[in-house]
Amino acid sequence: MEIRWLEDFVALARTRHFSRAADEQNVTQPTFSRRIKLLEEEMGTTLINRQTLPLSLTPAGEEFLQLCEQVTDRVRLTRERIQRLTDEQARRVLIAAPQSLLSHLLPQWLADHGLQELVVPYLRATSWLLADYFQALERGECDLALCYWPVERCELELDTSAFRYRVIGEERLVPLSVADGSGRPRFVLPGSRRSPLPLMAYHPRGLLSSAIAAHLARQPEASHFNVVNESIQTTNIKELVGLGYGIGWLPQRVVQRALDSGHLVRAGDTRWDVPLEIRLYRYHSRQHGGLEALWKHFERIGSPLSSLSS
């Protein structure tokens, strides 16, 4: 028994006429009549009194009509709910971001713009390298990528010509150390050849590693490090620095509480800070209703977002 047979029976009970019911169901009358006959065979009894004009239902048909109305109504409501869910899912925008931005910027940013229901974090991206974000944007795995970007000149082996971005904020990578007994940094920049500083470094193919290296290369005073750990995650670096294993550069948003409490202190003055932008990227050719509406919203509100760039 098929749902459309039940819908046919409801239409016939309403119109009391085979031809009109067949027209409502967009089928020929012979097909419609055959389906009603199959329905009666399935139920094992006569449901339609064909001797009256207009047609009438038998007592069994009247009883069966109630079931048909209940079932078809529930199916209709379920279809509508499923369609709404499908439409909502189609409008949702997936945003990829590193763990530090996901934890310390994204929730407040979404709340400020009222985007909590529209924009959904893509949690698989928290340990990606920079190139992974652009590859995911290009193949449609995510719709937006939120990432750090160096303000100063930095050579990155990455072609971004097919992408557009908006700047949504600023950040600084701050060199940090645990404090000694007097509240001073245990490890102090720039170190020396004889006594290089133990460094909690970022992944060598990551953007933050490149940004730090480019910034240090521009300093008049050479710095000296012994890399003792490499990590993609800022939380890992923060934990190791906090345990006193060495120095590390961390986003100021991530470590502000630790700085305020005195648990972590600067390992050097502000000339060692690495300025960053926080950029929101999209793939230029990506067609997505929710994404287009979101991008137009950003264009309307303007500040604090920068103008578009290709």
Secondary structure as UniProt FT lines:
FT   HELIX           3..15
FT   HELIX           18..24
FT   TURN            25..26
FT   HELIX           29..43
FT   STRAND          48..49
FT   TURN            50..51
FT   STRAND          56..57
FT   HELIX           59..91
FT   STRAND          93..96
FT   HELIX           99..104
FT   HELIX           106..113
FT   TURN            116..118
FT   STRAND          119..121
FT   HELIX           123..125
FT   TURN            126..127
FT   HELIX           130..138
FT   TURN            139..140
FT   STRAND          144..150
FT   TURN            161..162
FT   STRAND          163..179
FT   TURN            181..182
FT   TURN            189..190
FT   STRAND          197..202
FT   TURN            204..205
FT   HELIX           207..217
FT   STRAND          225..231
FT   HELIX           234..242
FT   TURN            243..244
FT   STRAND          247..251
FT   HELIX           252..261
FT   STRAND          264..266
FT   HELIX           270..272
FT   STRAND          274..283
FT   TURN            284..285
FT   HELIX           289..301
FT   TURN            303..304
//
